[in-house]
Amino acid sequence: MPESQLLILFLAIVQMESAGNLSARNGSAVGPAQIQPAVVADVQAWGHQASLKDRSTLDGSFRLFQLYTDRWVARHKLPDTPQTRANIWRHGPNSRYALKGESTKYSLKVESLIKDEDLSWAKPNCLKWLNDRRKHDLRR
């Protein structure tokens, strides 16, 4: 999936999980994408540098999201679609939703956010992050 599409998907997931709140917390899930410690442990086990602190920033959360969903899409040879990645994120990489490509309320809501091209649903801090990231990518 192209990074530009992945960034919008990630922001839609952030909207669903925390409404853009960088300090969101629900049990052991932390940060804007509500990342569990097990996700960080998996990413570390695959040889990537990651820490629990990464969960509290948009850059760190995006990197964890990208590494985690990339790995499971490739490992299970799944179609690389927003629905697949949303289901992996919400329901787990071995869930029937991810493995069979079933639509869920969560994946349908994420897809509806992505289709809203003006991103009116995104919080200002998330839009600033997205624009800063795009500018940084243009300078490469």
N, C-alpha and C positions, 0 to 999 in steps of 0.2 A: 504494500500500500504506500503510495507517495507520502512523504512527510507532511506536505500541506494538508492532505486529507486526514492524516493521523492526528495532527494538531487540533483540527476542528472536532474530531471524534473525542479526543481527550478532553477538550473543554466541555463538550456535551456530557461526558461522564462526570466531570467535576461539578457541573450544574446539578446533575441528578444526585450525586453523593453528598455534596456539602453546600451547594449554592455559592461556591467560590470562597468559602471560609477556609483560610489557610490554617487556622488553629482548631478546626472541627475535630471532634473526638466522639467515638461511639464504642465503648468498651476498649478493646485493643486496637481498633481501627483508628488511624490518625491521618490528619491532613486533608487537603482539598479533594483527593481521590479516595479517601478512606482506606488506606492501605494497611493490611494486616502484617504483623511481623513475619509470618510464614512466606509472604511474597518476597520480602527482603532476604530471608534465609535462602530461598530458592535461587534468587539472582546471585547471591554470594557463592552458593554451591556450584553454580555454572561458571565460576571464575571471574565474575565482574566485581569491581569495587562498589560497595553499597553500604549504607548505614541506615539505622532507624531514623536518624535526623533527616534523611532525604525525603521522607514522607511529608514533611512540613513545608516544603517549597514547591512551587509549580515546576521549576526545572527538574528537581530531584524526583518528584512524583511522575512527571512525564517520562523521564528516563526509565524509571522502574516499570511503568505501564508499557512502554515500548519494548523493553527487553523481555518482560514476562509474556506479553501477548505474542510477540514475534516467535519466541521459543515454542509456545504451545501450538500456534498455527502451523509452524513447520513440522514439529514433531508428530502431530496427528494428521498432517497433510490435509488441513482444512482449507476451505475457500477463504481468502483474505478479504473479508468484508467487514463493514462496521457491525453488522449483526453478530458475526462470529466473535469478534473481539469484545463486544459488549457482553455477550453471554459468557465468555471466558472470564472476564473481569467480575461479573456479578455472581455467576453460578459455579465457577470453577472450570478448569480445563478438562476435567473428566466427566462433567455433567452431560446429561443427555441433550440439553439445550445446545451446548457447544458442539458436541460430537455429531448430532443429527441435524444441526442447523435449524432448530425449531425457533420460531418467533416467541418472544415472551413480552409481557407488558413493559419490562425494562428496556429490552432491545428496540421495541417499537417506539417508545418515548424518546430514546436516544436518536433513533433515525429521524423522528419528526423534528427534533431540535436541529440536526444537521441540515435538513432541508430548508430551514429558515435562514436563508443566505445572508440576511443583514445582521445576524447574530444578536438580535435585540434581547435575547434571553441571557446573554453572557454578562457577568458583572464587570464593572469598570477595571478592577485590578486584573482580571483575566484577559480582557481586551488589550490592556496595556502590555501585559506579558506576551500575548500573541504578536502584537505589532512590533515589540522590541525583538522578539525572536526572528520575525520575518526580515527586519532590517539587518540583523546580525548575519542571517543566511545570505543576504544579498551582497555583503561585504566579503564573503569567502572567495 
